[in-house]
Amino acid sequence: MVLVQAKWYYYILLGIVDVEANFIVVKSYQYTSLTSVMLLDCWSIPIVMLLTWLFLKTKYRFKKITGVVICVAGLVLVVFSDVHAGDRAGGSNPSKGDLLVIAGSTLYAISNVSEEFLVKSADRVELMAMLGIFGGIMSAIQISILERNELKSIHWTAGAVIPFLGFSLAMFVFYSVVPVLLKTNGATMLNLSLLTSDMWSVLIRIFAYHEKVDWMYFLAFGAVVAGLLIYSGGDKDETQQHPNVAEEDPQPIKQDEEANSGHHNKGSVAGTSKTMVA
């Protein structure tokens, strides 16, 4: 098979980055607390905004930045709620775990921005197929080297297999939907939306495990939802308020993440071809 839309080594690099990002973040849970992981995982958001601004020429207006700040503030409330409720569990090596979260979040940001570049300049089906192939190969190599003892210790009973199947199904659906969201809304919106995962965990604790949660969780959920609405709705409002911005600015107009997400021409793709190299 000849890869016409994108170079094959782009997909290999993307597969390595994506696998390592997930592995490092999961590994960090062994060393630090869940609260620290939740807080430091936000590091991917400013990295995504920086990379999209540098390489994809995404323009972030004031309302978008405001939405990002509100979303992050909502997650900080979740962390404070955990501390307030005494739900914080310590780790064996917090410093090492925190560094792993930061490293994994950085790689995850690079992966998201690279996927956004490819999904807008190449074929989405090709991206999903190549990411699955090379990601699977890299995962198999990594498991055989780093996790072979853990793999041998697993007792393959029904109770062990069913969670693996459920996790695999969830990841299949996740990676099938992510390219669509990246093409329509961009990498920043994806990472902001993923902040709601902490809110869904609260609902699971309430209804599945019948646990009580602190009132700050609900305030945090409202903040994250409000931030997402402000971020996604900023374009229309600012377009109405500033209808002549394009006429006043003699410089080439930067692409806005929602406004021009599906209209990259050949020139723009060539101009951003260094994204994957970075």
Disulfide bonds with the S-S distance in Angstrom:
none
